[in-house]
Amino acid sequence: MTSNRFKFTIEATDGEARTGVIQMHRGEIRTPAFMPVGTAGTVKAMMPENVRSTGADILLGNTYHLMLRPTAERVAKMGGLHKFMNWERPILTDSGGFQVMSLTDLRKMTEEGVTFKSHLDGSRILLTPERSMEIQRLLDSDIVMAFDECTPFPAEYDVAKESMELSMRWAKRSREGFNIGEQHADKSALFGIVQGSTYKELRFKSIDALAEIGFDGYAVGGLAVGEGQKAMFEVLDFTMPRMIKTTPRYLMGVGKPDDIVGAVERGIDMFDCVMPTRSGRTGQAFTWGGAINMKNARHKEDERPIESACICPACKQYSRAYIHHLIRSGEILGAMLLTWHNLQFYQDLMQNLRNAIAHQNLSKYAADFRFNYNAGDIPAIL
């Protein structure tokens, strides 16, 4: 099912991987795409125009956090999330299911939805598929995610089956709730979420159930929750061939650079993860020679940039020694510069992957990437 304002075009393939464009009324999204996470209406330590300068086409916002503060109704009153946070391009909003799952001692789940205590003031709140759709409509989201239960890992078969089947019933209600806002539905897209833990039979049943309901795109949920890369890739190996090939495919909450490369090889089109921004605030920088800890004393007199070929301000204007000093001193500028660099690295990785697919060169690019990334950063010769 596609809306008049949503079109996905596959421009080239290389094995299972593909590169293309999602066209929406607020702009194009080049795929494979990485979405910086702006959970509460901001990408931490970054201004929106700076996020855009890295090459990001789309951001992710979060239903759970925005419904609590400042509230979806207030965001709508202020003109919607795009105007509120000064981001004119597409926004995807997570339905809130993952955050609710993490509130293990504060939530009660029924067929109707999930009742939980706010982590802000302890008030009790009921989140249902219909309410999730309403909130995302008030936020004026461009890509809306169906409300689901993110199955925890590990999960016994019967637990995963019950969880998946509940998510499929909620997916149908999400579809119906999304359709209520006709004006919103005319310019937005709705994605369903495949669940089923690590069980092939359950993943297949979930895919078939979602396809019958009909969505604009399909996400793979319930991964990157502790199962490890090997298990994640094994799930993708049997899940991806079953999924609809003409719609975008989104792997939620992933991930590390090598996770992304492996998932692109298996046919994933969209990613999101807090890793580049969170790492920027904790002193970690991503490089083509692997992740490095900028708190490490080996950087204290290193005049080189973090990455010589990087175009971000952290690399063009500052040395490793200076950024090391900022991080060790607890200066806000250190977190800002590292976050900017990490987001640039992730967007450069996505552009490299798009180019490799377009030139039928993905296998070599992926092999070279892994070799260099695993080789590690080369220390300065002092």
Sequence and secondary structure as in RCSB ss.txt:
>XXXX:A:sequence
MTSNRFKFTIEATDGEARTGVIQMHRGEIRTPAFMPVGTAGTVKAMMPENVRSTGADILLGNTYHLMLRPTAERV
AKMGGLHKFMNWERPILTDSGGFQVMSLTDLRKMTEEGVTFKSHLDGSRILLTPERSMEIQRLLDSDIVMAFDEC
TPFPAEYDVAKESMELSMRWAKRSREGFNIGEQHADKSALFGIVQGSTYKELRFKSIDALAEIGFDGYAVGGLAV
GEGQKAMFEVLDFTMPRMIKTTPRYLMGVGKPDDIVGAVERGIDMFDCVMPTRSGRTGQAFTWGGAINMKNARHK
EDERPIESACICPACKQYSRAYIHHLIRSGEILGAMLLTWHNLQFYQDLMQNLRNAIAHQNLSKYAADFRFNYNA
GDIPAIL
>XXXX:A:secstr
   TTEEEEEEEEETTEEEEEEEETTEEEEESEEEEB TTSS TT  HHHHHHTT   EEEEHHHHHHTT HHHH
HHTT HHHHHT  S EEEE SHHHHHH TTTEEE SS EEEE TTT  EEEE HHHHHHHHHHHT SEEE     
  SS  HHHHHHHHHHHHHHHHHHHHHHHH HHHHHH EEEEEE  TT HHHHHHHHHHHHHH  SEEEE S SS
SS HHHHHHHHHHHGGGS SSS EEETT   HHHHHHHHHTT  EEEESHHHHHHHTTEEEETTEEEETTSGGGT
T  S SSTT  SHHHHH  HHHHHHHHHHT HHHHHHHHHHHHHHHHHHHHHHHHHHHTT HHHHHHHHHHHHHH
       
